[in-house]
Amino acid sequence: MNPIEQLLQNKILWVAIVSWFIAQLFKVIITLLQEHRLDWSKLWASGGMPSSHSAFVMSLAISAGQVWGYDSTYFAIAAVVSFVVMYDAANVRLEAGKQAAVINQIIEVLENPDLNPEERLKEILGHTPLQVVAGGVLGFVIAILSFM
Protein backbone atom coordinates (compact mmCIF):
# COMPACT_ATOMS: atom_id res chain seq x y z
CA MET A 1 0.00 0.00 0.00
CA ASN A 2 1.40 3.40 -0.94
CA PRO A 3 1.82 6.25 1.58
CA ILE A 4 -1.23 8.19 0.31
CA GLU A 5 -3.48 5.14 0.76
CA GLN A 6 -2.02 4.61 4.22
CA LEU A 7 -2.81 8.21 5.19
CA LEU A 8 -6.34 7.95 3.83
CA GLN A 9 -6.93 4.78 5.86
CA ASN A 10 -5.43 6.05 9.12
CA LYS A 11 -8.52 6.16 11.34
CA ILE A 12 -6.73 7.80 14.27
CA LEU A 13 -5.55 10.66 12.07
CA TRP A 14 -9.04 11.17 10.63
CA VAL A 15 -10.69 11.12 14.05
CA ALA A 16 -8.30 13.87 15.15
CA ILE A 17 -8.93 15.92 12.00
CA VAL A 18 -12.70 15.55 12.35
CA SER A 19 -12.46 16.62 16.02
CA TRP A 20 -10.50 19.72 15.01
CA PHE A 21 -13.00 20.54 12.26
CA ILE A 22 -16.04 20.13 14.53
CA ALA A 23 -14.43 22.38 17.16
CA GLN A 24 -13.76 25.02 14.51
CA LEU A 25 -17.32 24.68 13.22
CA PHE A 26 -18.60 25.26 16.77
CA LYS A 27 -16.71 28.59 16.76
CA VAL A 28 -18.67 29.67 13.68
CA ILE A 29 -21.95 28.58 15.28
CA ILE A 30 -21.17 30.26 18.62
CA THR A 31 -20.28 33.51 16.83
CA LEU A 32 -23.56 33.28 14.90
CA LEU A 33 -25.57 32.80 18.11
CA GLN A 34 -23.72 35.44 20.17
CA GLU A 35 -23.06 38.13 17.58
CA HIS A 36 -25.85 37.36 15.07
CA ARG A 37 -23.41 37.22 12.16
CA LEU A 38 -22.00 34.38 10.10
CA ASP A 39 -18.21 34.64 10.28
CA TRP A 40 -16.57 31.89 8.24
CA SER A 41 -13.11 33.21 9.18
CA LYS A 42 -13.66 31.52 12.55
CA LEU A 43 -13.28 28.21 10.72
CA TRP A 44 -9.52 28.89 10.51
CA ALA A 45 -9.03 31.16 13.54
CA SER A 46 -7.10 30.23 16.65
CA GLY A 47 -8.46 30.99 20.10
CA GLY A 48 -12.08 30.97 21.16
CA MET A 49 -14.59 28.39 22.31
CA PRO A 50 -13.94 25.49 22.16
CA SER A 51 -10.21 24.91 21.83
CA SER A 52 -9.69 23.00 18.59
CA HIS A 53 -6.10 22.28 19.63
CA SER A 54 -7.41 20.51 22.72
CA ALA A 55 -10.04 18.60 20.74
CA PHE A 56 -7.38 17.58 18.22
CA VAL A 57 -4.83 16.22 20.69
CA MET A 58 -7.34 14.71 23.12
CA SER A 59 -9.02 12.75 20.32
CA LEU A 60 -5.57 11.60 19.22
CA ALA A 61 -4.72 10.34 22.70
CA ILE A 62 -8.07 8.63 23.27
CA SER A 63 -7.93 7.05 19.81
CA ALA A 64 -4.46 5.68 20.58
CA GLY A 65 -5.82 4.28 23.83
CA GLN A 66 -8.76 2.68 22.04
CA VAL A 67 -6.54 1.07 19.40
CA TRP A 68 -3.45 0.04 21.39
CA GLY A 69 -4.75 0.08 24.97
CA TYR A 70 -4.51 2.67 27.68
CA ASP A 71 -1.41 0.94 29.05
CA SER A 72 0.48 1.28 25.73
CA THR A 73 3.45 3.47 24.96
CA TYR A 74 1.49 5.03 22.10
CA PHE A 75 -1.24 6.23 24.46
CA ALA A 76 1.35 7.52 26.95
CA ILE A 77 3.14 9.55 24.28
CA ALA A 78 -0.11 10.96 22.89
CA ALA A 79 -1.41 11.78 26.40
CA VAL A 80 1.77 13.63 27.37
CA VAL A 81 1.74 15.62 24.11
CA SER A 82 -1.94 16.41 24.73
CA PHE A 83 -1.28 17.78 28.20
CA VAL A 84 1.60 19.93 26.93
CA VAL A 85 -0.54 21.37 24.12
CA MET A 86 -3.49 22.06 26.43
CA TYR A 87 -1.26 23.65 29.08
CA ASP A 88 0.33 25.83 26.41
CA ALA A 89 -3.08 26.89 25.05
CA ALA A 90 -4.42 27.87 28.48
CA ASN A 91 -1.28 29.50 29.83
CA VAL A 92 1.54 30.50 27.51
CA ARG A 93 -0.58 31.45 24.48
CA LEU A 94 -3.24 33.11 26.64
CA GLU A 95 -0.60 35.34 28.24
CA ALA A 96 0.94 36.11 24.85
CA GLY A 97 -2.50 37.26 23.70
CA LYS A 98 -2.80 39.56 26.72
CA GLN A 99 0.61 41.04 25.93
CA ALA A 100 -0.44 41.62 22.32
CA ALA A 101 -3.51 43.53 23.54
CA VAL A 102 -1.36 45.80 25.72
CA ILE A 103 1.14 46.40 22.92
CA ASN A 104 -1.71 47.29 20.55
CA GLN A 105 -3.00 49.80 23.13
CA ILE A 106 0.47 51.35 23.37
CA ILE A 107 0.61 51.67 19.58
CA GLU A 108 -2.76 53.46 19.58
CA VAL A 109 -1.58 55.88 22.28
CA LEU A 110 1.55 56.72 20.34
CA GLU A 111 -0.55 57.38 17.22
CA ASN A 112 2.29 56.55 14.94
CA PRO A 113 1.38 57.88 11.45
CA ASP A 114 3.70 55.31 9.89
CA LEU A 115 1.87 52.44 11.56
CA ASN A 116 0.28 50.00 9.19
CA PRO A 117 -2.90 48.58 10.82
CA GLU A 118 -2.10 45.18 9.33
CA GLU A 119 0.97 45.07 11.56
CA ARG A 120 -1.12 44.95 14.73
CA LEU A 121 -0.55 41.86 16.81
CA LYS A 122 -3.14 39.14 16.99
CA GLU A 123 -4.67 39.30 20.46
CA ILE A 124 -6.62 36.06 20.55
CA LEU A 125 -3.92 33.44 20.66
CA GLY A 126 -4.79 31.24 23.61
CA HIS A 127 -7.74 29.89 25.51
CA THR A 128 -9.34 30.18 28.89
CA PRO A 129 -9.24 27.00 30.97
CA LEU A 130 -12.95 26.49 30.21
CA GLN A 131 -12.29 26.64 26.45
CA VAL A 132 -9.47 24.08 26.84
CA VAL A 133 -11.64 21.74 28.90
CA ALA A 134 -14.52 22.08 26.41
CA GLY A 135 -12.18 21.21 23.54
CA GLY A 136 -10.75 18.27 25.47
CA VAL A 137 -14.22 16.92 26.27
CA LEU A 138 -15.26 17.35 22.63
CA GLY A 139 -12.19 15.42 21.43
CA PHE A 140 -12.78 12.72 24.04
CA VAL A 141 -16.42 12.24 23.03
CA ILE A 142 -15.68 12.18 19.29
CA ALA A 143 -12.91 9.62 19.75
CA ILE A 144 -15.02 7.35 21.96
CA LEU A 145 -17.95 7.54 19.54
CA SER A 146 -15.65 6.83 16.58
CA PHE A 147 -14.41 3.58 18.08
CA MET A 148 -17.75 2.19 19.34
BELQUI-V664327 format. One record per residue. N is the residue number from 0. RES is the residue in three letters. PSI is psi as a letter, one per 40 degrees, with the letter a starting at -180 (* if undefined). Layout:
N	RES	PSI
N	RES	PSI
This chain:
0	MET	h
1	ASN	i
2	PRO	d
3	ILE	d
4	GLU	d
5	GLN	d
6	LEU	d
7	LEU	d
8	GLN	e
9	ASN	g
10	LYS	d
11	ILE	d
12	LEU	d
13	TRP	d
14	VAL	d
15	ALA	d
16	ILE	d
17	VAL	d
18	SER	d
19	TRP	d
20	PHE	d
21	ILE	d
22	ALA	d
23	GLN	d
24	LEU	d
25	PHE	d
26	LYS	d
27	VAL	d
28	ILE	d
29	ILE	d
30	THR	d
31	LEU	d
32	LEU	d
33	GLN	d
34	GLU	e
35	HIS	f
36	ARG	i
37	LEU	h
38	ASP	g
39	TRP	e
40	SER	d
41	LYS	e
42	LEU	d
43	TRP	e
44	ALA	i
45	SER	i
46	GLY	i
47	GLY	i
48	MET	h
49	PRO	i
50	SER	h
51	SER	d
52	HIS	d
53	SER	d
54	ALA	d
55	PHE	d
56	VAL	d
57	MET	d
58	SER	d
59	LEU	d
60	ALA	d
61	ILE	d
62	SER	d
63	ALA	d
64	GLY	d
65	GLN	d
66	VAL	d
67	TRP	e
68	GLY	i
69	TYR	e
70	ASP	e
71	SER	i
72	THR	d
73	TYR	d
74	PHE	d
75	ALA	d
76	ILE	d
77	ALA	d
78	ALA	d
79	VAL	d
80	VAL	d
81	SER	d
82	PHE	d
83	VAL	d
84	VAL	d
85	MET	d
86	TYR	d
87	ASP	d
88	ALA	d
89	ALA	e
90	ASN	c
91	VAL	d
92	ARG	d
93	LEU	d
94	GLU	d
95	ALA	d
96	GLY	d
97	LYS	d
98	GLN	d
99	ALA	d
100	ALA	d
101	VAL	d
102	ILE	d
103	ASN	d
104	GLN	d
105	ILE	d
106	ILE	d
107	GLU	d
108	VAL	d
109	LEU	d
110	GLU	f
111	ASN	h
112	PRO	e
113	ASP	e
114	LEU	h
115	ASN	h
116	PRO	d
117	GLU	e
118	GLU	e
119	ARG	i
120	LEU	i
121	LYS	h
122	GLU	d
123	ILE	g
124	LEU	d
125	GLY	a
126	HIS	i
127	THR	i
128	PRO	d
129	LEU	d
130	GLN	d
131	VAL	d
132	VAL	d
133	ALA	d
134	GLY	d
135	GLY	d
136	VAL	d
137	LEU	d
138	GLY	d
139	PHE	d
140	VAL	d
141	ILE	d
142	ALA	d
143	ILE	d
144	LEU	d
145	SER	d
146	PHE	e
147	MET	*
